[in-house]
Amino acid sequence: MSVAKVISTIHEQTENGISEVYLVACGGSLVDMYPSKYFLESEAQKVVTGLYTANEFVHALPKRLNKDSVVIVCSHGGNTPESVEAAKVAKQRGAHTIGLTHNKEAGLLKYTDHPFLYEWGADSDVKNNPMAIILELVVEILNVTEGYAHYEAFKNGIQKINGIIVEGKKLVGPRAKAFAEKYRSEELFYILSSGASFGHAYGFAICSLMEMQWLNAAPIHSGEYFHGPFEVTDKETPFILMMNEGRTRALDERALTFLNKYAAKVEVVDAKELGLNTIADEVVEFFNPVLFYSILCVYREELADIRNHPLETRRYMGKVAY
Ligand SMILES: O=P(O)(O)OC[C@H]1O[C@](O)(CO)[C@@H](O)[C@@H]1O
């Protein structure tokens, strides 16, 4: 079933229209949901949104959850116990569950009213990857519940984003190599961004650097940088700044101005330079994280290569009990 059909079907089944959207997952899958939380919190006047790591959803279930709620659960492998349990709990409460996974045998599907088996891999069009599908789901929810004035502009952006990424990857290829060469021996990185992309600052820190490279890392919201974190700025500490297109660019620019003055190890990934501004102004900000995820994959691959630490290497995950 298409995204639009799934949402209209759910909407017709509700008593008073969809009232809440809960976005629930773990790790990288949770990161993919952040742009949708940002979108709904920014654009919706009535629909309430919650973003939960799955185990917190299970242990601290929101009281608002009801039969007019939509719970979107994403699990790449489809069997993360916390995520499967979250879908089960949501279903028990009578909510409408949408499950996204790359595994057609996923345990998650047992508790999913509306499944999406998505594409994955470097060759897939990003509009068929979970981050874009979840964004489309929430755009559709907003459109059926309250109406969304920039619906067509958003749809247009969805058609454009993969082409922008293909060109962007070519542009950053040599830079990512130089980045890996320069930073190969660093053990700590701070990752800055804002708006819809803050989730990806968090994701690059916890998944790409901590999980996949066993490096220390922390995300910093570009706005929050001036409210504590900037005190650690010096010429030795590396910062990666993802600069957004759209309303929160001013926050990223302010951070850049300070970093240019007081830091020396600053890597900038700029959505404007990468051509994101060909997407309409009203919706462009929601596409920043889709771009940054793919572009930062080029950086992490170069880093993994030069450090001789494959991205799949794990010490604990799938090896010990936890
Ligand atoms: O998306 P899934 O399969 O539920 O996996 C969640 C897991 O995947 C990762 O995001 C990436 O390996 C882990 O952080 C997390 O434990």
The ligand as a Gaussian input file, in Angstrom:
#p B3LYP/6-31G(d) Opt

LIG

0 1
 O       17.306000      -0.758000      13.438000
 P       17.430000      -1.953000      14.291000
 O       17.705000      -3.199000      13.522000
 O       16.323000      -2.106000      15.270000
 O       18.718000      -1.803000      15.122000
 C       18.949000      -0.993000      16.135000
 C       20.433000      -1.152000      16.277000
 O       21.047000      -0.699000      15.068000
 C       21.964000       0.261000      15.313000
 O       21.323000       1.474000      15.155000
 C       23.078000       0.262000      14.340000
 O       23.765000      -0.933000      14.343000
 C       22.308000       0.007000      16.767000
 O       22.686000       1.154000      17.348000
 C       21.039000      -0.492000      17.378000
 O       21.236000      -1.354000      18.466000

